[in-house]
């Protein structure tokens, strides 16, 4: 009987040690996950701050007519994706998004250079017409945004 009691006690101690080991592992994983989550949150915050600075820079260039509205729309829409979801829905982005979508079929960079001159001229005219149709809305949104920030 004493032997069974001793064996039972040893088994209980072994199980308790194993449970403590598993608890430590789970605790360590939880701490690592929390650190990783904090790191991701910090990176997202930093990326959003950089995106806002870039958006402000592009908007200032728009206000000073130093950049085409199409290029501004493309850049702003790309930077916008880095912002938190609620900031992505700001009204400032609506006219830029509409212009970016309206001009999305126009090639850029090397694809643009590869086009024949007559085709580039045709697309330039189309782009100018689209920019003119959104110009007032974009300039007003830009003015309002820059006056707040």
N, C-alpha and C positions, 0 to 999 in steps of 0.2 A: 504494500500500500504506500509505503514511504517512497518507493522507487517511482510509482506512478505519479505521486505528488511532485516529486523532483523533476520528472520528465515534463509534466504539465507546466511547472514553473519555468523551466528552460524554454519550452515552446512559447509561453506567454512573453518572456523577455525577448526572445528572438523576434517575435511578431511586433512587439512594441518598438524594438530598434529598427526594424524594417519600416514600420509606419512612420517613425521619426525621420528616417532617411527619405522616404517618399514625400513627406511634408516639406523637408528642406529643398528637395528638388523642385517641387511645385512652387514654393516661395521664391526660389532663385529665378525660375522661368517667369513668374509674375513680375518680378523686379526688372528683368531684362525686357519683357514686353512693355512695361511702363516706360523705361528709358528709351526704347525704340519709338514708342508712340510720341513721347515728348520731343525726340529728335525730328521725327516727321513733321510734327506740328510746328516746330521752330523753322524747319526748312520751308514749309508751306507759307508761313508768315513772312519769312525773308523774301521768298519768290513773289508774294503778293505786293510787298513793299517796292521791290524792284519794278514790277509790272506797273504799279501806280505812277512811279517816277517816269517810266518810259511813256506811259499814256499822257501824262502832263507835258512831257517834252514834245510829243507828236502834236498835241492840241495847241501848244504855243506856236509850233511851226505852221499849223493850219491857220491860226489867227493872223499870222504874219505872211500868209500865202507863200511859204517857203517849201511847200510840199504839195504834190497833187492830192486831190481828195480821195482818189482811188487808192493810192499808196497809203495814205493815212488810214483809210478804212481797213485795208488788209492788215496793217501793223496793229491797229487798235484792237481788231477782232482777235488777233493772235495773242496779244498781251492780256486781253480780257479773260481768256481761258485759264489763266493762272490765278485769277482772283477767286475769293470765296463765292459760293453760289449766290448769296444775297447781293453781293456787289456786281455780279455779272448781269443782274437784272436792272441796273440803273438806266434811267431814261436816256442818258447821254449816248448810250450805245445803239439805240434804235436806228437813227438815220445812218450811222456808219455801217451797221449790219445790213440795212437795206441796200446801200450802195455796194458793199462787198458782195452781196448775193447777186445784184444786177450785173456786176462786172466779172463775176467768177469765171465766165467762159473765155475771157480775154487772157491769152497766154502771157507769161512773164519771163524775165531773165533770158536764158538761152533759147527757150521756146519762142519768145518774141523775136529774137535776133534771127531765128531760122525762117521766119515768115518772109514772103515776098513783099517788096516795098508797097505795092498796090494794096495788098491785104492789110499791112500795118497801117497804111493811111486810112483805110476804111474803118478799122477798129479804133484808131485814134479819134476819128470823127464821132463814132458811136460812144466812146468813153467820155469825150468832151460833152456830148449831149446828156449823157447820164449824170455826169458830175454837175452840170448846170441845173438839172432837174432836182438834185438833192442839195445844192449849194446853200440856199437860204436856211434850210432845216439844220444842216450840219453846222453852219456858222453860228446860228442861234444857240444850238445845244453846246457848242464849244464855248461861246461867250458866257453862257450861264454857268457852266462847269468851272471855268477858270475864275469867275468872280467869287465862287464859293471856296475854291481851294487855291 
